[in-house]
């Protein structure tokens, strides 16, 4: 299974900040998860896969399609940037 460690660490930090405001630790959450699953309060499959990578890939793909469409429209309208200007902007010359 592929993992996005950068995203996972970002979510970890965000979660810690949210929980700190609520006076709850990540350890509290980690300890509560098995209890909630065992008692049926939380559906483990839904919990784990409700925001699966497949959904994230689909959103990313849709965003990419929009960017390509916008780029295509710019090209059709003659809104172009020369390669030498781009190279200068990114310090590649």
C-alpha positions in Angstrom: 0.0 0.0 0.0 1.4 3.4 -1.0 1.6 6.0 1.7 2.1 9.7 1.5 4.2 10.4 4.5 4.2 14.2 4.0 0.5 14.3 4.0 0.3 11.9 6.9 2.7 14.0 9.0 0.7 17.2 8.0 -2.5 15.5 9.2 -0.8 14.3 12.3 0.3 17.9 13.2 -3.1 19.3 12.3 -4.8 16.7 14.5 -2.5 17.4 17.4 -3.4 21.1 17.2 -7.1 20.5 17.0 -7.0 18.1 19.9 -4.8 20.4 22.0 -7.6 23.0 21.9 -10.0 20.3 23.2 -7.6 19.1 25.9 -7.4 15.6 24.3 -4.2 13.8 23.3 -3.5 11.7 20.3 -2.9 8.9 22.7 -6.5 9.3 23.9 -7.7 9.0 20.4 -5.5 6.0 19.7 -6.8 4.3 22.8 -10.4 5.0 22.1 -10.4 3.7 18.5 -10.2 -0.1 19.4 -12.8 0.4 22.1 -15.2 2.1 19.7 -14.6 -0.5 17.0 -15.0 -3.4 19.5 -18.3 -2.0 20.8 -19.6 -1.3 17.4 -19.8 2.4 17.9 -17.5 2.9 14.9 -17.5 0.9 11.7 -13.8 0.1 11.1 -14.2 -0.3 7.3 -16.0 3.0 7.0 -13.5 4.7 9.4 -10.4 3.6 7.5 -11.6 3.8 3.9 -14.2 6.6 3.9 -11.5 9.1 2.6 -9.4 6.5 0.8 -6.6 7.4 -1.6 -8.8 6.5 -4.6 -11.0 9.5 -3.7 -8.0 11.7 -3.3 -6.6 10.6 -6.7 -9.9 11.3 -8.3 -10.0 14.9 -6.9 -6.3 15.4 -7.9 -7.1 14.1 -11.4 -10.1 16.5 -11.7 -8.0 19.4 -10.6 -5.3 18.5 -13.2 -7.9 18.3 -16.0 -9.1 21.8 -15.1 -5.5 23.1 -15.2 -5.0 21.5 -18.6 -8.2 23.0 -19.9 -7.2 26.5 -18.7 -3.8 26.1 -20.3 -5.4 25.0 -23.5 -7.7 28.0 -23.5 -4.7 30.3 -22.9 -2.9 28.8 -25.8 -6.0 29.1 -28.1 -6.3 32.8 -27.0 -2.6 33.4 -27.7 -1.7 34.0 -24.1 1.8 32.5 -24.3 5.0 32.9 -22.4 8.2 32.4 -24.2 10.5 29.6 -23.0 13.3 32.0 -22.4 11.1 34.1 -20.1 10.2 31.1 -18.1 13.8 30.0 -17.9 14.7 33.5 -16.6 11.9 33.5 -14.1 13.0 30.2 -12.6 16.7 31.1 -12.8 17.5 28.4 -15.3 19.6 30.6 -17.6 
